[in-house]
Amino acid sequence: MAEYDRELDASGLNCPLPILRAKKALSDMEADQTLLIISTDPGSVKDFEAFAKQTGNQLLSSTEDGGKFKFVMKKS
């Protein structure tokens, strides 16, 4: 079983597009579901931390692997 319910690939998109796409994806999800976001924008690390604080959604993990940033968010 996957560690997340949905996946959003925002590779190649710059701020604020990864956040906007994630916001839209989360709005279509149920509470406690998780969303994996993949981004190539280094600024998205701080963006998703701020987004989690502002929206109350939980940032479960934030990892970087070879220039790809992966975030797992849990909808509150």
Steps between C-alpha positions, in 0.01 A plus 500: 500500500627846410587751772264753344156519341579728206805619310560841349798548270585870490845448346613791284254741659620800697346676797212543554374229264596193710314652797196592291482151349537342844229726641264394221584130543449518877164673456376191311617262774347366822634586846797284605586407142858562395643665190849447361631809322807481278668831417826613341481854640745538795280781634216255547660370823428824684176549304351170615606560862320836490202350312459233770504763775253725317252228405524269801581205273780287639836479323592139585829492313729711287786330317739582218644246262714600203332837449149368554320615810232273640241608752229295663210706629209377706171680455362625830 
